Amino acid sequence: MKRPLTEANLTNFKDLATAIEAILDKKDIPQFAGSEVNKVRNWFIKKYIQAIKDDEVDLKSAIVPHKYKEGEPEWMNKADILDFTGELPNDIVDEINHIIDYFVTLDQNDLRKIDREPYKTIKDKVREWDRELASSSGDSKKEDDLKKNLVDGIDYRVVSTYPGGLKWVYLLNDEAKKVEGDVMGHCVGKGGYSKADIYSLFDSKNRSHVTIETNDKNKEIKQIKGKGNRAPVDKYLPATIEFVAGRIMDGYNVIADGDNIGMMKHQNEFHFDDINVLPEKYRDKTPFRKWVDIIYPTEIYPKQQKAIASLIDRIKEV
């Protein structure tokens, strides 16, 4: 039976709203002139949270049964009382970010109307938008035609190179970002990314294969995307992992999409679960040893052992 999720049975409902607002704070949210209520924020606080209550948005492991402690209010000592863990699942973070990206593409008149639209309607519109974006990718001739108008040093800057012609480039202007979004079939260049730091993995023919969004000022990696908003394909994982690892060595945190390159999320940080995927020069470095030497053996593994022991005990009781 589904457990209802409301302010009355979630002990820290305000923390859930705060977690959603924290994601909004990191995005360029469209705003109207003057003091008019921000329609995007308003939609998430009203419609998205209502969808959570209606179980249209499944928070999965982010919602756990409350363990009553002596001295707490009596209402917390009832069945179906729940806690929000404070950490939204990766797919929910991705969805919120992607819905914002869709809202950014709307004109002012359409944006004013979104507070009338329930979650399901917006979700359907985002899916249709995704299909339109994806349909524009994969055309090599079109990409070659668009890329021939981009100039090294004016529209993009090469930041690192690899054998075989692969290279990471930093996109310098809106036109380069628009081309990137068009050929990759995602939302970069569709609005809201003018101030974003965008890197693209070009091959020897200057065709794009991976897009990474960072915030170089705050030292954050915010998106790691292959074509059509999918994970990068295996062929381009080594170069992508090396790029990310290099940024981590420079003090960057991966705050989203780490799972697209095999990373594990723990307390809002992504870590490489298998350090053997890293270039050898990074494998003994402290930022990468943290997971295998500290977090996994002292936090993750004990929890796994406890869960297995509990399962064995239940089986014995049957």
Secondary structure as GFF3:
##gff-version 3
##sequence-region A 1 318
A	DSSP	alpha_helix	13	25	.	.	.	ID=ss1
A	DSSP	alpha_helix	39	43	.	.	.	ID=ss2
A	DSSP	pi_helix	44	48	.	.	.	ID=ss3
A	DSSP	alpha_helix	49	53	.	.	.	ID=ss4
A	DSSP	three_ten_helix	60	62	.	.	.	ID=ss5
A	DSSP	beta_strand	63	65	.	.	.	ID=ss6
A	DSSP	three_ten_helix	74	76	.	.	.	ID=ss7
A	DSSP	beta_strand	82	84	.	.	.	ID=ss8
A	DSSP	alpha_helix	90	105	.	.	.	ID=ss9
A	DSSP	alpha_helix	108	112	.	.	.	ID=ss10
A	DSSP	three_ten_helix	114	116	.	.	.	ID=ss11
A	DSSP	alpha_helix	119	135	.	.	.	ID=ss12
A	DSSP	alpha_helix	140	147	.	.	.	ID=ss13
A	DSSP	beta_strand	156	161	.	.	.	ID=ss14
A	DSSP	beta_strand	167	171	.	.	.	ID=ss15
A	DSSP	alpha_helix	174	184	.	.	.	ID=ss16
A	DSSP	beta_strand	197	202	.	.	.	ID=ss17
A	DSSP	beta_strand	208	215	.	.	.	ID=ss18
A	DSSP	beta_strand	220	225	.	.	.	ID=ss19
A	DSSP	three_ten_helix	227	229	.	.	.	ID=ss20
A	DSSP	three_ten_helix	234	236	.	.	.	ID=ss21
A	DSSP	alpha_helix	237	249	.	.	.	ID=ss22
A	DSSP	beta_strand	253	254	.	.	.	ID=ss23
A	DSSP	three_ten_helix	258	261	.	.	.	ID=ss24
A	DSSP	beta_strand	263	266	.	.	.	ID=ss25
A	DSSP	beta_strand	269	272	.	.	.	ID=ss26
A	DSSP	three_ten_helix	275	277	.	.	.	ID=ss27
A	DSSP	three_ten_helix	280	282	.	.	.	ID=ss28
A	DSSP	alpha_helix	286	289	.	.	.	ID=ss29
A	DSSP	pi_helix	290	300	.	.	.	ID=ss30
A	DSSP	alpha_helix	301	317	.	.	.	ID=ss31
###
